[in-house]
Amino acid sequence: MTAFRPMARRGLLVGAATAGLGGPVLAQGITPTLNALAAKANSGTVGVISGGADGTYVRIAADLAAVLDDPDGLRVLPILGKGSLQNIADILVLRGVDIGIVQSDVLAYARREKLLPGLDSLIQYVAKLYDEEVHVLARQEIAGIRDLAGKPVNVDVRGSGTAMTASLVFDALGIAVDARHDPQDSALERLRRGEIAALVYVAGKPARLFGGIPAESGLKLLPVPAGPALLQTYLPAEFRPADYPRLVPEGGAVETIAVGAVMAVYAWPAATERHRKVARFVEAFTANSPPSCNRRGIRNGARWTWPPRSRAGPASLQPQPRRRAGPVPSWNASASRSVAPQPHGGRSPPMPSIIAKDGTRIFYKDWGSGPPVVFSHGWPLNSDAWDEQMMAVASQGFRAIAHDRRGHGRSDQGWAGHDMDEYADDLASLIETLALQDVSLVGHSTGGGEITRYAGRHGTGRIGRMVLLGAVPPQMVKSETNPDGLPMQVFDAIRAGVMADRSQFYQDLSGPFYGANRPGAKVSQGLRDAFWLMGMQAGLKPAFDCIKAFSETDFTADLKRIDKPVLVVHGDDDQIVPIDRAGRASAKLLRHAELKVYEGAPHGLASTHKDRFNADLLAFLRS
């Protein structure tokens, strides 16, 4: 065998030379094979530009490759990057770069600096991966972040994510610092020696950079107040002693903000090869997100090790105390407009949706751009009920978003989880997934209860204003605490009607819903048919359970917690949710309520009085 190998090599060399001199048979045999291999390899390869060799982003890209690589279709090629801003530029212009891992505030920075023309329409976010906290480490003599004005503050090297975020944060706070651009390890030594007043570092807590700081270092973490200016872009966060036992006193906490790490893509036109490759990646990413993490990368505040040891399942996932992460959507709203996956193997492309905390898929539609407005529909309808309002606000410079409540419309129709707490949690997942801030929430009927419970359960930090339209709060059913409510027999009759013949029941219900049973009413048959159609798209079990949710839930405490402006709109001829027990009662419990009563208007006034309501809605959104 030893003597044979040199001969074999010489034979190959001679054959190759012969082919080069005019061996057409051999050349024709090799070339098509190489071309086929090249075509197959390139058609399934996506380049993911990440971060530096020691950073978190490149480890994420490597994990993505380990999990998603498929010899028969997809290959993920991790690429070292030079910061979020450069990554965005590379996605736009660099061949071979299909996806980038960037900080979520990079678009705000590029927009402010006018660095990349047409950015908003060219870059779309696919998924949020996790959050990184903003650390401001300072010397003890610095009392607060505003004391850094005019002082030397290190913000990492130019072009880094930290430098970008620091610029945005200090600008939003109106603090002019003397920015320095040293590597962070060098800056920490300079801070210890008193050569600079502070350093800013964006990293997931606990940051390894601060691991060796002794208790008597004379350094501390400064609070970064999460005021309205910062909450337009960032999330509220905090540091606790468990994160930094030498920097945060026992029992205390340090307020700060967090910025999301997201995957971004170029908005390739549909039916192009690059579009298909990105779509294939997103499809694989969604399918392979760990089920035990509900496709969020976290559970109970722990970050889960990814990838698992095998593709068979998540049995090897190991929790590690780490930062939180946002839910991973099946496909981001904005991305779905331009980069939605194409059919594969005869399957329809996935609809835009997010994955709720229990794995339920929630469909949503996302129209326009601008300040976000989220609509929550009534029972037994779906997001299509809001189309006329969405068209109105999206045409006037707002971003209109509406989802199908779980069990309704195009969302998953599971057996359990059809209660107001789950509805509110699903809304929270939608808002967090789309990274919405200063959002206007508009809820009709049951949807009014949903947004009210969201505010009470998840706080009002992301809310700018709210609209309650014919909404069910404070409580519909009569009880010891609600003696003016409707008797339980009313809702038992609704349940009986749904179970006996829901199709006929929905047809009959459309009459009082739109006031079609009133003398002189002008309600088209088409409108009533649309109500029936949407009702029939809801699952029977979800629709049945929702009756208990909208009738028996007590929203009194939630209403009292709302500290944002609320427009309460109600028709005084509402036969479904009577105004005295709902709109008027809610307005009395809210701190900042404006009550508008539509004389003679029914429950479905968003359709019967759409011109008036749309005008009132737009005026309130602009106020």
NORPEGI-V621044 format. One record per run of one state. SS is the DSSP state (@ for helix, = for strand, . for the rest). FROM is the first residue (numbers start at 1). TO is the last residue. If there is no record, write none. Layout:
# NORPEGI-V621044
SS,FROM,TO
SS,FROM,TO
This chain:
# NORPEGI-V621044
.,1,1
@,2,20
.,21,23
@,24,43
.,44,44
=,45,49
.,50,55
@,56,68
.,69,69
=,70,70
.,71,73
=,74,79
.,80,83
@,84,93
.,94,98
=,99,103
.,104,105
@,106,113
.,114,118
@,119,122
=,123,139
.,140,144
@,145,148
.,149,151
=,152,154
.,155,160
@,161,173
.,174,177
=,178,180
.,181,183
@,184,193
.,194,197
=,198,203
.,204,207
@,208,210
.,211,218
=,219,221
.,222,227
@,228,231
.,232,234
=,235,240
.,241,252
=,253,266
.,267,272
@,273,288
.,289,290
@,291,293
.,294,297
=,298,299
.,300,301
=,302,304
.,305,318
=,319,321
.,322,330
=,331,331
.,332,332
@,333,339
.,340,352
=,353,355
.,356,360
=,361,367
.,368,370
=,371,376
.,377,382
@,383,394
.,395,397
=,398,403
.,404,419
@,420,433
.,434,438
=,439,444
.,445,445
@,446,458
.,459,462
=,463,469
.,470,476
=,477,477
.,478,485
=,486,486
.,487,487
@,488,514
.,515,524
@,525,536
.,537,539
@,540,552
.,553,555
@,556,561
.,562,564
=,565,571
.,572,582
@,583,589
.,590,592
=,593,598
.,599,604
@,605,608
.,609,609
@,610,622
.,623,623
